[in-house]
Amino acid sequence: MSRDQIYALPRDQVGQFQFDEQVARVFPDMIARSVPGYGSILSIIEQLSARFVQPGTQVYDLGCSLGAATLLMQPQIPPDATIHAVDNAPAMIDRLRSRVDQIRQRPTLAKVQVHLADVVDFPMDHASLVVLNFTLQFIASDRRRELLDRICQALIPGGALLLSEKICFDDPHQQQLLSDLHLDFKRACGYSELEIAQKRTSLEKTLIPESLATHTERLQAAGFATVAPWFQCFNFASILAIKGGQGR
């Protein structure tokens, strides 16, 4: 795994963050050292796939990046289910396709289809599980409800959505405290003050966080019968939303 040193040297101008080849090359290290609890969330996605994915249904990993969630789910679900790994970053998709091609011939595993596409417009149907793992925060605010509506409509009764996001807080003291704790985490993981500052600048207009209450209310409005925040570490959280009807 290549170490993330993208922002290690000073830049005259810090451009907008992009999921390009440079980021794809170091992404596993970058996200592990930037998102506290990321590994725990992945392990729960693996666990949830075994619980929720039904035979013959579709699974959607929206904003799949290098496919960490996809590849963990694949051995856990029925072999006649299909995982659709979707991302709009060619560098990510190219690397994931190479990994999938290496294991595609194993008949005991569910099929993985890799798609270079915008997740907001990607067609979905007959889904038992959808994963939005730190994806919604990169989608324009005025299109987030549209995507969640489409996900809820595509899910079978009892189907689940796993939504993980960086969050913000209405209380300014709480916001400052948890932001500071997150910065301490990044320092402990080896990022310098320069790296932290330059990456923050690159993400300012790209990653737009919202409060946990906003996410919960939007999921309920989209039609999910159960909305259960299950994880939080500093200013990162994950929510399990279940569509009503019969299911596990």
Backbone as CSV, one residue per row, in Angstrom:
resi,resn,N_x,N_y,N_z,CA_x,CA_y,CA_z,C_x,C_y,C_z
1,MET,0.850,-1.189,0.000,0.000,0.000,0.000,0.884,1.236,0.000
2,SER,0.739,2.106,-0.993,1.538,3.324,-1.090,1.100,4.331,-0.035
3,ARG,2.064,5.032,0.549,1.761,6.010,1.590,1.327,7.331,0.961
4,ASP,0.327,7.941,1.571,-0.198,9.217,1.085,0.751,10.342,1.459
5,GLN,1.377,10.933,0.447,2.222,12.110,0.638,1.862,13.206,-0.366
6,ILE,0.607,13.189,-0.814,0.174,14.110,-1.870,0.354,15.569,-1.464
7,TYR,0.066,15.879,-0.196,0.137,17.272,0.254,1.348,17.517,1.156
8,ALA,2.376,16.679,1.030,3.533,16.787,1.924,4.424,17.977,1.613
9,LEU,4.428,18.443,0.362,5.255,19.575,-0.028,4.386,20.814,-0.215
10,PRO,4.899,21.995,0.105,4.096,23.219,-0.041,3.758,23.500,-1.504
11,ARG,2.537,24.003,-1.719,2.071,24.332,-3.064,1.751,25.813,-3.145
12,ASP,2.085,26.409,-4.284,1.726,27.817,-4.494,0.219,27.986,-4.540
13,GLN,-0.456,26.995,-5.126,-1.914,27.030,-5.213,-2.438,25.605,-5.011
14,VAL,-3.364,25.457,-4.083,-3.955,24.145,-3.800,-5.251,24.026,-4.588
15,GLY,-5.293,23.132,-5.550,-6.484,22.968,-6.365,-7.552,22.151,-5.676
16,GLN,-8.685,22.047,-6.322,-9.812,21.295,-5.789,-9.489,19.802,-5.785
17,PHE,-9.875,19.131,-4.709,-9.597,17.701,-4.557,-10.290,16.900,-5.656
18,GLN,-9.571,15.960,-6.238,-10.123,15.084,-7.274,-9.667,13.655,-7.033
19,PHE,-10.536,12.709,-7.379,-10.188,11.291,-7.254,-9.472,10.845,-8.530
20,ASP,-8.258,11.363,-8.702,-7.490,11.089,-9.910,-6.499,9.949,-9.658
21,GLU,-5.606,9.730,-10.620,-4.656,8.631,-10.506,-3.746,8.790,-9.292
22,GLN,-3.361,10.013,-8.996,-2.508,10.257,-7.838,-3.193,9.822,-6.543
23,VAL,-4.480,10.152,-6.413,-5.235,9.760,-5.220,-5.502,8.259,-5.222
24,ALA,-5.853,7.705,-6.365,-6.138,6.268,-6.445,-4.949,5.439,-5.986
25,ARG,-3.756,5.888,-6.296,-2.540,5.142,-5.961,-2.348,5.034,-4.443
26,VAL,-2.806,6.030,-3.687,-2.569,6.043,-2.231,-3.860,5.970,-1.432
27,PHE,-4.991,5.748,-2.088,-6.285,5.914,-1.431,-6.467,5.045,-0.187
28,PRO,-6.098,3.759,-0.182,-6.296,2.976,1.043,-5.590,3.577,2.255
29,ASP,-4.369,4.073,2.059,-3.641,4.708,3.157,-4.273,6.042,3.528
30,MET,-4.687,6.804,2.522,-5.288,8.113,2.768,-6.549,8.007,3.616
31,ILE,-7.431,7.106,3.269,-8.706,7.055,3.985,-8.533,6.427,5.364
32,ALA,-7.609,5.479,5.497,-7.377,4.865,6.802,-6.809,5.878,7.791
33,ARG,-5.989,6.818,7.293,-5.368,7.818,8.174,-6.182,9.106,8.273
34,SER,-7.304,9.174,7.548,-8.129,10.382,7.551,-9.481,10.183,8.211
35,VAL,-10.001,8.960,8.184,-11.352,8.681,8.682,-11.278,7.720,9.860
36,PRO,-11.426,8.208,11.091,-11.386,7.320,12.253,-12.549,6.334,12.217
37,GLY,-12.239,5.067,12.442,-13.273,4.042,12.434,-13.587,3.465,11.078
38,TYR,-12.827,3.857,10.053,-13.132,3.383,8.700,-13.080,1.859,8.606
39,GLY,-12.076,1.247,9.198,-11.972,-0.210,9.158,-13.141,-0.891,9.846
40,SER,-13.608,-0.323,10.945,-14.758,-0.892,11.658,-16.015,-0.821,10.807
41,ILE,-16.202,0.288,10.097,-17.368,0.421,9.229,-17.322,-0.615,8.114
42,LEU,-16.152,-0.828,7.522,-16.032,-1.845,6.469,-16.395,-3.227,6.998
43,SER,-15.941,-3.559,8.190,-16.238,-4.887,8.732,-17.730,-5.067,8.984
44,ILE,-18.414,-3.986,9.351,-19.861,-4.082,9.564,-20.595,-4.180,8.232
45,ILE,-20.110,-3.501,7.195,-20.711,-3.667,5.868,-20.635,-5.131,5.446
46,GLU,-19.491,-5.750,5.694,-19.340,-7.174,5.390,-20.378,-8.001,6.154
47,GLN,-20.551,-7.704,7.427,-21.516,-8.415,8.261,-22.946,-8.176,7.783
48,LEU,-23.266,-6.932,7.458,-24.626,-6.605,7.017,-24.963,-7.268,5.687
49,SER,-23.977,-7.400,4.820,-24.257,-8.047,3.528,-24.717,-9.481,3.728
50,ALA,-24.121,-10.188,4.683,-24.537,-11.567,4.964,-25.960,-11.608,5.509
51,ARG,-26.360,-10.560,6.195,-27.698,-10.533,6.796,-28.775,-10.106,5.808
52,PHE,-28.499,-9.099,4.984,-29.558,-8.479,4.203,-29.652,-8.932,2.746
53,VAL,-28.558,-9.369,2.142,-28.601,-9.662,0.712,-29.336,-10.973,0.467
54,GLN,-30.362,-10.912,-0.371,-31.203,-12.055,-0.672,-30.808,-12.684,-2.019
55,PRO,-31.052,-13.981,-2.188,-30.728,-14.638,-3.463,-31.411,-13.936,-4.640
56,GLY,-30.676,-13.783,-5.723,-31.236,-13.232,-6.946,-31.444,-11.736,-6.944
57,THR,-30.969,-11.040,-5.911,-31.175,-9.596,-5.838,-29.912,-8.848,-6.254
58,GLN,-30.035,-7.522,-6.293,-28.943,-6.649,-6.685,-28.389,-5.922,-5.450
59,VAL,-27.093,-5.699,-5.449,-26.411,-4.918,-4.418,-25.702,-3.767,-5.129
60,TYR,-25.795,-2.562,-4.569,-25.180,-1.394,-5.192,-24.188,-0.760,-4.217
61,ASP,-22.935,-0.691,-4.644,-21.901,0.014,-3.903,-21.652,1.315,-4.650
62,LEU,-22.306,2.379,-4.198,-22.322,3.652,-4.919,-21.197,4.546,-4.419
63,GLY,-20.323,4.942,-5.343,-19.114,5.636,-4.949,-18.130,4.633,-4.382
64,CYS,-17.916,3.569,-5.130,-17.191,2.388,-4.630,-15.701,2.618,-4.480
65,SER,-15.141,3.660,-5.077,-13.697,3.924,-5.116,-12.954,2.668,-5.578
66,LEU,-12.053,2.130,-4.760,-11.283,0.949,-5.161,-11.975,-0.367,-4.815
67,GLY,-13.217,-0.281,-4.348,-14.008,-1.486,-4.136,-13.776,-2.213,-2.833
68,ALA,-13.322,-1.519,-1.797,-13.077,-2.187,-0.518,-14.339,-2.864,0.011
69,ALA,-15.471,-2.153,-0.004,-16.723,-2.740,0.476,-17.201,-3.847,-0.460
70,THR,-17.113,-3.606,-1.754,-17.544,-4.598,-2.744,-16.831,-5.928,-2.537
71,LEU,-15.527,-5.895,-2.403,-14.748,-7.124,-2.316,-14.918,-7.828,-0.979
72,LEU,-15.271,-7.085,0.072,-15.597,-7.724,1.342,-16.970,-8.386,1.301
73,MET,-17.915,-7.760,0.596,-19.264,-8.327,0.518,-19.328,-9.560,-0.372
74,GLN,-18.533,-9.592,-1.411,-18.670,-10.632,-2.444,-18.690,-12.058,-1.888
75,PRO,-17.786,-12.439,-0.974,-17.827,-13.824,-0.480,-18.965,-14.107,0.497
76,GLN,-19.630,-13.047,0.980,-20.630,-13.209,2.036,-22.052,-13.390,1.511
77,ILE,-22.286,-13.108,0.247,-23.653,-13.046,-0.259,-23.940,-14.222,-1.182
78,PRO,-25.222,-14.507,-1.447,-25.555,-15.630,-2.333,-24.896,-15.489,-3.694
79,PRO,-24.417,-16.593,-4.270,-23.698,-16.511,-5.546,-24.552,-16.054,-6.713
80,ASP,-25.895,-16.109,-6.573,-26.741,-15.627,-7.674,-27.157,-14.171,-7.481
81,ALA,-26.609,-13.499,-6.455,-26.791,-12.049,-6.320,-25.716,-11.352,-7.166
82,THR,-25.937,-10.090,-7.455,-24.986,-9.324,-8.265,-24.657,-8.015,-7.561
83,ILE,-23.369,-7.714,-7.462,-22.929,-6.437,-6.907,-22.594,-5.491,-8.053
84,HIS,-23.165,-4.301,-8.002,-22.847,-3.252,-8.969,-21.972,-2.222,-8.256
85,ALA,-20.703,-2.171,-8.635,-19.759,-1.203,-8.066,-19.704,0.002,-9.001
86,VAL,-20.118,1.165,-8.497,-20.324,2.339,-9.347,-19.480,3.501,-8.837
87,ASP,-18.746,4.149,-9.747,-17.975,5.339,-9.387,-17.759,6.167,-10.653
88,ASN,-17.621,7.478,-10.474,-17.417,8.347,-11.644,-15.948,8.728,-11.850
89,ALA,-15.039,8.102,-11.097,-13.613,8.398,-11.219,-12.934,7.299,-12.037
90,PRO,-12.494,7.598,-13.257,-11.864,6.567,-14.095,-10.666,5.898,-13.436
91,ALA,-9.860,6.655,-12.694,-8.677,6.060,-12.066,-9.065,4.994,-11.056
92,MET,-10.129,5.233,-10.306,-10.607,4.253,-9.337,-11.179,3.030,-10.051
93,ILE,-12.014,3.267,-11.028,-12.683,2.175,-11.731,-11.678,1.298,-12.472
94,ASP,-10.679,1.877,-13.086,-9.682,1.080,-13.799,-8.962,0.121,-12.855
95,ARG,-8.598,0.599,-11.692,-7.913,-0.257,-10.724,-8.843,-1.337,-10.186
96,LEU,-10.105,-0.981,-9.939,-11.050,-1.981,-9.439,-11.322,-3.046,-10.490
97,ARG,-11.459,-2.663,-11.736,-11.696,-3.644,-12.798,-10.562,-4.676,-12.847
98,SER,-9.339,-4.221,-12.671,-8.201,-5.137,-12.685,-8.296,-6.140,-11.543
99,ARG,-8.721,-5.677,-10.370,-8.853,-6.581,-9.225,-9.991,-7.566,-9.422
100,VAL,-11.103,-7.076,-9.942,-12.258,-7.948,-10.162,-11.952,-9.006,-11.209
101,ASP,-11.233,-8.642,-12.256,-10.901,-9.595,-13.318,-10.088,-10.770,-12.783
102,GLN,-9.327,-10.553,-11.732,-8.499,-11.610,-11.178,-9.313,-12.678,-10.460
103,ILE,-10.517,-12.329,-9.998,-11.322,-13.285,-9.218,-12.647,-13.634,-9.901
104,ARG,-12.874,-13.090,-11.085,-14.171,-13.233,-11.737,-14.505,-14.687,-12.070
105,GLN,-13.517,-15.535,-12.271,-13.763,-16.885,-12.738,-14.164,-17.844,-11.629
106,ARG,-14.260,-17.400,-10.395,-14.613,-18.296,-9.290,-16.133,-18.414,-9.199
107,PRO,-16.719,-19.585,-9.546,-18.177,-19.709,-9.644,-18.890,-19.647,-8.305
108,THR,-18.162,-19.812,-7.205,-18.818,-19.776,-5.893,-19.054,-18.360,-5.400
109,LEU,-18.521,-17.383,-6.112,-18.669,-15.992,-5.697,-19.749,-15.287,-6.506
110,ALA,-20.407,-14.341,-5.862,-21.377,-13.508,-6.567,-20.674,-12.699,-7.649
111,LYS,-21.420,-12.381,-8.689,-20.861,-11.595,-9.787,-20.714,-10.136,-9.363
112,VAL,-19.604,-9.523,-9.794,-19.381,-8.093,-9.598,-19.332,-7.417,-10.956
113,GLN,-20.187,-6.419,-11.134,-20.163,-5.611,-12.345,-19.669,-4.212,-11.976
114,VAL,-18.648,-3.758,-12.682,-18.020,-2.471,-12.381,-18.477,-1.441,-13.405
115,HIS,-18.935,-0.288,-12.923,-19.536,0.720,-13.801,-18.880,2.079,-13.593
116,LEU,-18.435,2.699,-14.662,-17.998,4.091,-14.639,-19.226,4.943,-14.931
117,ALA,-19.790,5.567,-13.897,-21.056,6.287,-14.057,-21.279,7.222,-12.877
118,ASP,-22.182,8.173,-13.070,-22.626,9.069,-12.003,-23.639,8.316,-11.154
119,VAL,-23.389,8.214,-9.851,-24.269,7.417,-8.996,-25.680,7.997,-8.922
120,VAL,-25.809,9.311,-9.092,-27.137,9.928,-8.998,-28.045,9.456,-10.125
121,ASP,-27.470,9.202,-11.295,-28.266,8.813,-12.463,-28.251,7.321,-12.741
122,PHE,-27.497,6.556,-11.968,-27.340,5.138,-12.274,-28.642,4.385,-11.998
123,PRO,-29.134,3.555,-12.949,-30.393,2.825,-12.738,-30.244,1.732,-11.686
124,MET,-31.244,1.616,-10.827,-31.244,0.603,-9.765,-32.609,-0.064,-9.696
125,ASP,-32.599,-1.360,-9.348,-33.855,-2.103,-9.247,-33.612,-3.378,-8.453
126,HIS,-34.647,-3.832,-7.748,-34.637,-5.124,-7.052,-33.389,-5.277,-6.179
127,ALA,-33.129,-4.246,-5.389,-31.946,-4.234,-4.534,-32.297,-4.701,-3.122
128,SER,-31.390,-5.451,-2.532,-31.557,-5.827,-1.126,-30.606,-5.061,-0.216
129,LEU,-29.532,-4.502,-0.788,-28.592,-3.700,-0.004,-27.948,-2.651,-0.904
130,VAL,-27.871,-1.432,-0.383,-27.173,-0.336,-1.059,-26.174,0.258,-0.068
131,VAL,-24.971,0.501,-0.538,-23.915,1.086,0.291,-23.559,2.463,-0.263
132,LEU,-23.644,3.470,0.602,-23.167,4.830,0.311,-22.134,5.154,1.385
133,ASN,-20.915,4.701,1.184,-19.889,4.815,2.215,-19.012,6.029,1.931
134,PHE,-19.357,7.160,2.591,-18.658,8.434,2.395,-18.723,8.881,0.939
135,THR,-19.925,8.820,0.389,-20.184,9.205,-1.000,-21.120,10.399,-1.088
136,LEU,-22.205,10.384,-0.293,-23.227,11.430,-0.399,-22.638,12.817,-0.174
137,GLN,-21.620,12.918,0.670,-21.019,14.222,0.992,-20.350,14.882,-0.208
138,PHE,-20.055,14.113,-1.258,-19.448,14.660,-2.466,-20.487,14.970,-3.555
139,ILE,-21.757,14.731,-3.262,-22.826,14.987,-4.219,-23.460,16.348,-3.900
140,ALA,-23.813,17.077,-4.938,-24.421,18.393,-4.745,-25.606,18.303,-3.779
141,SER,-25.690,19.254,-2.868,-26.717,19.197,-1.820,-28.125,19.085,-2.370
142,ASP,-28.381,19.746,-3.498,-29.737,19.746,-4.039,-30.086,18.453,-4.773
143,ARG,-29.153,17.503,-4.847,-29.434,16.219,-5.500,-29.411,15.044,-4.517
144,ARG,-29.122,15.316,-3.270,-28.997,14.222,-2.302,-30.340,13.551,-2.022
145,ARG,-31.380,14.341,-1.858,-32.704,13.763,-1.599,-33.152,12.927,-2.801
146,GLU,-32.893,13.405,-3.994,-33.255,12.667,-5.213,-32.621,11.277,-5.219
147,LEU,-31.349,11.206,-4.856,-30.667,9.909,-4.842,-31.256,8.992,-3.784
148,LEU,-31.518,9.511,-2.595,-32.078,8.675,-1.536,-33.483,8.205,-1.883
149,ASP,-34.258,9.048,-2.538,-35.587,8.628,-2.998,-35.465,7.437,-3.952
150,ARG,-34.530,7.536,-4.887,-34.358,6.475,-5.883,-33.865,5.186,-5.229
151,ILE,-33.006,5.301,-4.235,-32.527,4.117,-3.531,-33.667,3.427,-2.806
152,CYS,-34.477,4.191,-2.096,-35.596,3.595,-1.355,-36.570,2.905,-2.307
153,GLN,-36.835,3.528,-3.444,-37.735,2.924,-4.430,-37.158,1.639,-5.006
154,ALA,-35.833,1.571,-5.145,-35.196,0.399,-5.750,-35.088,-0.774,-4.791
155,LEU,-35.121,-0.507,-3.487,-34.971,-1.576,-2.504,-36.221,-2.439,-2.412
156,ILE,-36.015,-3.734,-2.223,-37.135,-4.628,-1.931,-37.569,-4.393,-0.486
157,PRO,-38.790,-4.794,-0.098,-39.208,-4.662,1.300,-38.215,-5.350,2.237
158,GLY,-37.821,-4.636,3.280,-36.828,-5.166,4.208,-35.403,-4.932,3.768
159,GLY,-35.204,-4.322,2.595,-33.870,-4.017,2.118,-33.242,-2.884,2.908
160,ALA,-31.914,-2.755,2.814,-31.184,-1.834,3.685,-30.274,-0.908,2.896
161,LEU,-30.098,0.284,3.454,-29.112,1.251,2.989,-28.131,1.505,4.121
162,LEU,-26.840,1.413,3.831,-25.792,1.781,4.775,-25.203,3.108,4.299
163,LEU,-25.394,4.154,5.087,-24.942,5.504,4.739,-23.909,5.969,5.750
164,SER,-22.688,6.221,5.306,-21.632,6.753,6.167,-21.231,8.132,5.658
165,GLU,-21.009,9.065,6.591,-20.738,10.455,6.209,-19.886,11.164,7.253
166,LYS,-19.134,12.159,6.801,-18.602,13.147,7.727,-19.755,14.067,8.098
167,ILE,-19.878,14.412,9.369,-21.020,15.209,9.806,-20.543,16.497,10.476
168,CYS,-21.486,17.438,10.582,-21.230,18.686,11.297,-22.248,18.819,12.422
169,PHE,-22.088,19.840,13.253,-22.889,19.973,14.462,-23.409,21.399,14.583
170,ASP,-24.650,21.535,15.066,-25.256,22.850,15.232,-24.607,23.625,16.373
171,ASP,-24.208,22.922,17.419,-23.561,23.557,18.566,-22.112,23.883,18.197
172,PRO,-21.730,25.168,18.164,-20.368,25.529,17.732,-19.275,24.953,18.637
173,HIS,-19.567,24.792,19.929,-18.574,24.225,20.843,-18.345,22.738,20.541
174,GLN,-19.444,22.029,20.265,-19.327,20.625,19.893,-18.599,20.478,18.554
175,GLN,-18.920,21.357,17.611,-18.256,21.327,16.309,-16.747,21.523,16.467
176,GLN,-16.370,22.494,17.266,-14.948,22.776,17.453,-14.245,21.621,18.149
177,LEU,-14.874,21.075,19.197,-14.261,19.973,19.944,-14.012,18.759,19.055
178,LEU,-15.031,18.331,18.318,-14.893,17.116,17.531,-14.013,17.334,16.305
179,SER,-14.001,18.545,15.769,-13.063,18.856,14.690,-11.626,18.799,15.197
180,ASP,-11.398,19.324,16.398,-10.058,19.289,16.984,-9.621,17.847,17.261
181,LEU,-10.531,17.028,17.741,-10.201,15.622,18.001,-9.873,14.887,16.704
182,HIS,-10.591,15.235,15.634,-10.278,14.639,14.334,-8.882,15.059,13.869
183,LEU,-8.535,16.316,14.067,-7.194,16.777,13.694,-6.127,16.054,14.511
184,ASP,-6.397,15.831,15.793,-5.462,15.070,16.624,-5.271,13.654,16.070
185,PHE,-6.358,13.056,15.605,-6.289,11.719,15.008,-5.371,11.727,13.789
186,LYS,-5.525,12.725,12.931,-4.703,12.795,11.720,-3.227,13.029,12.068
187,ARG,-2.985,13.851,13.069,-1.597,14.052,13.505,-1.005,12.747,14.040
188,ALA,-1.792,12.025,14.822,-1.323,10.755,15.377,-1.051,9.727,14.280
189,CYS,-1.730,9.881,13.143,-1.532,8.973,12.010,-0.395,9.424,11.100
190,GLY,0.300,10.497,11.481,1.499,10.882,10.766,1.375,12.029,9.800
191,TYR,0.206,12.663,9.706,0.066,13.810,8.816,0.670,15.061,9.483
192,SER,1.375,15.847,8.695,1.962,17.095,9.194,0.918,18.209,9.167
193,GLU,1.239,19.326,9.821,0.337,20.476,9.805,0.155,20.991,8.374
194,LEU,1.215,20.961,7.584,1.119,21.390,6.197,0.182,20.492,5.403
195,GLU,0.320,19.180,5.562,-0.556,18.244,4.852,-2.018,18.449,5.251
196,ILE,-2.257,18.602,6.529,-3.626,18.797,7.014,-4.224,20.077,6.439
197,ALA,-3.454,21.159,6.464,-3.960,22.447,5.993,-4.228,22.428,4.492
198,GLN,-3.302,21.867,3.723,-3.472,21.880,2.269,-4.612,20.962,1.833
199,LYS,-4.758,19.825,2.478,-5.877,18.951,2.109,-7.209,19.588,2.489
200,ARG,-7.259,20.235,3.645,-8.491,20.924,4.051,-8.882,21.967,3.017
201,THR,-7.918,22.715,2.527,-8.195,23.714,1.493,-8.728,23.063,0.227
202,SER,-8.158,21.928,-0.166,-8.579,21.258,-1.399,-9.995,20.719,-1.306
203,LEU,-10.452,20.425,-0.081,-11.774,19.809,0.105,-12.874,20.818,0.431
204,GLU,-12.524,22.083,0.654,-13.490,23.060,1.157,-14.746,23.168,0.308
205,LYS,-14.610,23.146,-1.009,-15.769,23.300,-1.888,-16.207,21.978,-2.511
206,THR,-15.594,20.869,-2.057,-15.886,19.559,-2.634,-16.676,18.683,-1.684
207,LEU,-16.275,18.677,-0.414,-16.929,17.858,0.600,-17.769,18.766,1.480
208,ILE,-19.090,18.624,1.385,-20.013,19.480,2.145,-20.748,18.624,3.176
209,PRO,-20.316,18.645,4.452,-20.971,17.813,5.470,-22.282,18.415,5.954
210,GLU,-23.124,17.544,6.501,-24.405,17.955,7.089,-24.531,17.310,8.458
211,SER,-25.529,17.744,9.223,-25.710,17.210,10.572,-26.350,15.827,10.525
212,LEU,-26.176,15.073,11.593,-26.798,13.760,11.701,-28.315,13.883,11.640
213,ALA,-28.867,14.941,12.242,-30.312,15.155,12.203,-30.800,15.380,10.773
214,THR,-30.038,16.136,9.982,-30.412,16.362,8.584,-30.446,15.048,7.817
215,HIS,-29.439,14.213,8.007,-29.413,12.914,7.326,-30.598,12.047,7.754
216,THR,-30.864,12.023,9.043,-31.961,11.187,9.559,-33.302,11.647,9.005
217,GLU,-33.544,12.941,9.042,-34.817,13.477,8.546,-34.980,13.227,7.044
218,ARG,-33.908,13.354,6.280,-33.989,13.129,4.839,-34.281,11.654,4.533
219,LEU,-33.673,10.755,5.277,-33.925,9.327,5.070,-35.382,8.984,5.406
220,GLN,-35.883,9.547,6.472,-37.286,9.308,6.831,-38.216,9.867,5.762
221,ALA,-37.893,11.056,5.247,-38.714,11.665,4.207,-38.669,10.860,2.914
222,ALA,-37.555,10.183,2.667,-37.425,9.363,1.458,-38.244,8.084,1.535
223,GLY,-38.703,7.725,2.740,-39.578,6.565,2.875,-39.025,5.405,3.669
224,PHE,-37.868,5.571,4.294,-37.308,4.479,5.095,-38.075,4.364,6.412
225,ALA,-38.468,3.136,6.746,-39.273,2.910,7.944,-38.432,2.948,9.212
226,THR,-37.197,2.491,9.125,-36.296,2.478,10.277,-35.009,3.194,9.898
227,VAL,-34.632,4.173,10.703,-33.388,4.911,10.483,-32.605,4.857,11.783
228,ALA,-31.502,4.112,11.775,-30.780,3.830,13.008,-29.310,4.254,12.891
229,PRO,-28.945,5.416,13.442,-27.515,5.737,13.532,-26.841,4.703,14.441
230,TRP,-25.813,4.042,13.944,-25.216,2.946,14.699,-23.756,3.188,15.052
231,PHE,-23.135,4.199,14.450,-21.703,4.414,14.673,-21.398,5.903,14.617
232,GLN,-20.547,6.348,15.539,-19.987,7.689,15.446,-18.608,7.698,16.081
233,CYS,-17.646,8.281,15.390,-16.318,8.533,15.938,-15.927,9.950,15.561
234,PHE,-15.883,10.837,16.543,-15.641,12.252,16.322,-16.682,12.804,15.342
235,ASN,-16.267,13.336,14.197,-17.232,13.913,13.264,-17.477,13.012,12.053
236,PHE,-17.509,11.713,12.296,-17.852,10.728,11.273,-18.916,9.794,11.839
237,ALA,-19.910,9.474,11.015,-21.025,8.668,11.494,-21.516,7.739,10.401
238,SER,-22.234,6.706,10.824,-22.834,5.772,9.876,-24.249,5.444,10.330
239,ILE,-25.140,5.306,9.357,-26.563,5.096,9.618,-27.029,3.869,8.837
240,LEU,-27.837,3.038,9.475,-28.498,1.926,8.801,-29.963,2.280,8.627
241,ALA,-30.429,2.306,7.384,-31.828,2.643,7.073,-32.482,1.442,6.404
242,ILE,-33.656,1.065,6.892,-34.354,-0.125,6.413,-35.673,0.264,5.767
243,LYS,-35.932,-0.286,4.606,-37.233,-0.074,3.954,-38.281,-0.944,4.626
244,GLY,-39.499,-0.407,4.782,-40.569,-1.146,5.420,-41.020,-2.338,4.614
245,GLY,-41.745,-3.237,5.276,-42.241,-4.443,4.617,-41.570,-5.668,5.183
246,GLN,-41.915,-6.823,4.649,-41.347,-8.056,5.138,-39.867,-8.149,4.775
247,GLY,-39.116,-8.715,5.630,-37.686,-8.903,5.420,-37.076,-9.463,6.683
248,ARG,-35.777,-9.607,6.669,-35.101,-10.176,7.839,-35.104,-9.185,8.997
